[in-house]
Amino acid sequence: MSHDSIKLLKTDVLDKSKWMQLPRDVIIGHDVLTQLPKVCEDLHVSGSVVVFSGRGTMDVAGNQVLSQIKEVAEAELFIVDTITPEVISEAEEAGRGADVFIGVGGGRVIDTAKIVSYNCCRPFISVPTAASHDGIASSRASVPVEGGSVSLAASPPIALIADTGIIAAAPHRLLAAGCADVISNYTAILDWELSHRLRGEPISEYAMALSRMTAEIISKNADLIKPHAEESAWTVIKALLSSGVAMSIAGSSRPASGGEHKFSHALDQIAPGKGLHGEQCGIGSIITMYLHGGDWRGIRNSLRTIGAPTTPKEIGIDDHVAAQALILARSIRPERFTILDMGITEEVAEQLIMMLYEE
């Protein structure tokens, strides 16, 4: 006799599963690069290591990292002059057989290292020399391509070592851009909630709460962000780290990337090389907060206090070009619904840019 027809009482079992990758070791402070060998020991780093660095950051930190790594493992150097699909392929070939990758530098170096880490299934250690955006600890990377840039899956760092002395010594524009990138989390979350309501997109309340808290840390302490101050560098690095962790929790860049990021990517297409990523996101966040009916002046005031630009002219972009970027934004990552996808006319786009100059 078959038992197929017999209905048994079964206890419901939660069948959800999620794989989150978060940094295991985080060291932030003055002269912490000297602790790199201890971090490697804690992570059981051995065998072969490839250090990625830019030419400009070799004297800043690259040479020191390379020297210290050679005390505990075999190490090779790969110089990243720019980030392109071709350079990534070369880096993967150079890293073939390596056990660990270390990125020492700014955005293009860190992004190259994390992409190669992801593609080669090897751990990656992040050693930023500037705090210009939240890519230092996130699981996404941006690669310029013809006509703009693409966002790629990448490995979050297994460890983050941020020397506040080095980061504070970098141009203040970079630190201010990092602050603007974090503050734009405010509107990224609003766009995510909008997509949830209109499109049924799943959300993560935990990731949202962490992302919002991160933006508040910078916004509420804007007057404490000073040029070349290690305390400021400490605050910004912690915020960028938290933003990256929020993305890892969400499993996407949604907690930190909405319409303001699509606006930035549109600017990269039609006005490349003008503004920094974080600067453009900050300006975009003022606009999208206005469209959401929120405190857009509060965001603008925080950016001004920090020293970040709040208008296209401040980053050398014509107002008409910025208006065109607002219209183009909806074509950037169309699967990611934001308030800029609601249909902005050319006349409205021009008015939104003019709004940035209002007092």
N, C-alpha and C positions, 0 to 999 in steps of 0.2 A: 504494500500500500504506500502510495506517495504521500510525502509530508508537505508537498508544495501548497496544498490548499489550507493547511493549518496556519492560522494567524497567531503569531506569538507576540507577547508584549515586549517591546524593546525600549531601552532607555535612549532618549535622543542624545546624540553625541555631536559636539561642536566640530564641524568638519572644515573650519577655516584654517588656513596655514599662510604664513607670511615669513619671508626671509629678509631681515634687515641687517645691513652691514654698517657698523659704527666704528669710529676710531677707538682703538684699545688703549693707546697711550697718548695723552695730551700734555704737552709741556709748554707753558707760556711764561716768559719772563726775561730778565736781563741776562745776557751772556749764556743762554741755555744751549747753544750749539755744542758747548763742551760736554753736554750730557748725552750726545748722540751715541757714543760707544755703549753707555749703560742701557739706552733704549734698545739698541741692537741686541744686547745680551738678553734683555727681558723678552724680546720678540724672537729670540733664537735665530737671529740672522747670521747666516754663514754662507759659505760657497761664493758665488759670484754676484756682484752688485753693479748695476749701471746707474751712474749719477747723471741726471739731465740738468743742464744749466745753460743760461745765456752768456754771451761774451761779456756783457756789461755786469752780470752778477757774479762772475768768477772771483773778482777781487773783493766783492762785498761779502760773499759767503761760500761760493762754490769751491774755492781752493781749500778752505778750512774743512768743509764737509768731506771732500775727497781725501784729504790727509787723514782725517779721523777714521773714515771708513776703512782705509787701508790697514789700520791697526787691528781690525777684527775680521776682515774678509778681503777677497780679491775684488778690485774695483776698476771699472773703466768709465770714461767720460764721453758723453754725447752732447755736443753743443747744439742748442736749438736757436737758430737765427729767426725763424718764423714758423708758423704752424699752418701746414697744408696737408692734404691727403698724401702727397708724395713724401713729405718729411716724416709723417707718421709711419709710412711703409719702411722708410730707411731706419727709423728708430726701432721698429719691430725687428728688423733684420739684425741690427746691432745688439738688441737685447735678447736674441735667441739663445736659450740656454742659461740665461741669468736667473737667479733665484729671487731677487728683490730689485725694485726700482725706487730711486729717490729723485724727487723733483725739487730743485733749488732755484727759486726765482719768482718771476711774476706770472701773469695769467697764461701766456702762451707756453711757458715751460711747464707749469703745473698741469695744464690741460693736456699737453703732449704726453707727459709721464702717466697721467691717470688713464688716458685712452689706450696707450700701449700696455699698461698694467691689465686693463680689462680684456683687451684682445689676446694677450698672452697668458691670462689666468695666473698672474703673479701679484703678490702684495706690493703696495706702494706707500712710501713715506713722503709726506708733504712738508717742505721746508720753505715757507713763503718769505720773500724779502720785501714784500709790500702787501698792504691790506686794501686792495682796490676793488675786490668783489668776492662773493661768497663761494667761488669755485675752489678755494683753498681746501674745503672739506666736504664738497658735495659729490654726488654721483652722476653729474652731468658735465659735459664739456662742449664748448662752442668752437667750431672750426670754420674759418672764412672759406667760402667757395665763390665761384663766379656768380655775381648777382646777389651776394649777401652772405649769410652764414647758416650753418646747420647745427642743431643741438644733438649730440651723440651720447649714448650710454657710456659710462666710464666707472672706474673703481673709486669708491671713497677711500681716503687714506687709512691704513692700519694704524698709523701714528701721525700726529701733527706736532712739529717742533717750531715754535714761533718766537724768535728772538726780538723782544720789544725794542731793544737798542737799535737793531738794524732797521726795523720797520718804522720807528720814529724818525730815523735819519733820512728816510725816503722823502721825495717831494710831497708836500701836504696835499697837493691835488689828488694824489693816489688814495690817501687816507679818506679824504672828503668823498671821493667817488665810491669807496667801500661803504661809507655811511649812507650815501644815497641809495645804493643797491639794497641795503638792509631796510631802510625806511620804506622803500617801495613794496615791501612785504604787506603793508597795510592794504594796498589796492589789489595785490595778487590774491589775497584771501577773499576780498569782496567779489572779485571775478569768479573765483572758485565757487563761492556760495551762490552766485547768480547762475552759473552753469548747472549747479545742483538743482536749483529750483526750476529752471526752464528746460533743462535737458536730462535731468535725472542722473547727472554724473556723480559717482560715489565720492564722499568726502571723508577726511580723517579729522575728527575734532581735536585729537591730541596734537597732530601736526599743525593744525591751524592755531591752536592755543600757543604752541611753542614759537611759531613764526610771528604771531602778533606780539608776544612778549619780547621777542628779539627786536622788533621795530620800535617798541616802546622804550627799550633800554637806550637806544641811540637818540630817539626823538626827545625824551625827557631829560637827557643829559647832553643835549646839543651844545650848551654853553661851556661844557667841560672838555669838548674836543678841541684841542689846541695844536698848532703846528709844532712838530718835533718834540712832543711830550710823550714819554714812555707810558704814563698813566692813560693817555688817550689811546695809544696803540694797544694797550692791554684791553681796554673796554671794547674797542672795535673788533679785535681778533676774537674775543669771546662771543660777540654778537654774530660774526661771520661763521664761526664754528657752529653755533646754535642753529643758524639758518640752514647750514648744510645738513645737520642732524635731522631737522624737520623734513627735509627732502628725502632723506633715507627712510624715515618713518613712513612717509606717504608713498614711497616707491616711485616718485616722480618729482619733477621740479615745480609742481603746482603750488606748494605753499609759498614759493618765492618768485613766481613767474606768471604774470597775467598780461593784460593789455599794455601795460607800461613797457614790458619786455618786447612785445611785438612791435611797439612803436620804435624802440631802440634798434631792433633788427631791421626795420624798414629804413631807418636813417642810415644804417650801415650799407644798405643797397644803393640809396640815391645820394648820400653825402658821406662816403667812406673816409675814415681817417680824421674826422673832425673831433667828435667828442669821445670820451671814455665810456665804456659800457655803463658803469654805474651812474655817471653824469646824465646820460640820456634816459636811463630808467627813472632817475629822480624827477626830471622834467615831465616825463610821461606820467608819473604817479600824481603829480599836481593836477594834470588834465583829467585823468581817469577818476580821481577822487571827486573832482568837480562834477563829473557825469554821474557818479554814484550819489551825489547830494551830500557828501561828507565834508569834513573840515579841510578843504584844500589849502586854505591860507595857513593853517597850522603846519602842514607839510612844507609849504614854501618858506615859512619863517624858520623852521628847523634847518632846512637846507641852507638858507642864507646865513644863519648863525654859525654853522659848521664851516662855511666857505665853499659850498658846492653851487654850481650854476643853477639858475631857475628859469632862464629864457634861452631860446635857440641862439640868439646873437652872442651870448656869453661864451658859446663854444664854436663860434664862427659859422653858424648855419643860418641861411636866409629864412625869414619867417614863412615865406611861400613854400619853400622846400619842406619845412617842418609840417606845414598843413598837408602837403601831399603825402608825407609819411603817415599821418593819421588816417588818411583814406586807404593807403596801401596796406596798413597794418592788418586788416582783416584777411588778406591773402597769405599772411605769414602763419604757418602752422594752423591751417583752417580747422583742424580737428580740436584745437584748444579754443573753446568759446569764451569770449570776454565781452565787456561792454563796448569795445570798439568794433565788435561784429554786428552791432545793432543797426548799422547803416548810417554813416556820417556823410552828409553832403559836403561839397567843396565850400559852400558858403559857411556852414557851421564849423568846418575845420579851421577856416580862417579866423572866425570869431573866437574859437577856443585858444588859438595861439595868441591872439590879441589880449585875451583874458589874463595871460601870464604876466603882462606888464601893468595890470591894474594895481592900484594901491588901496 
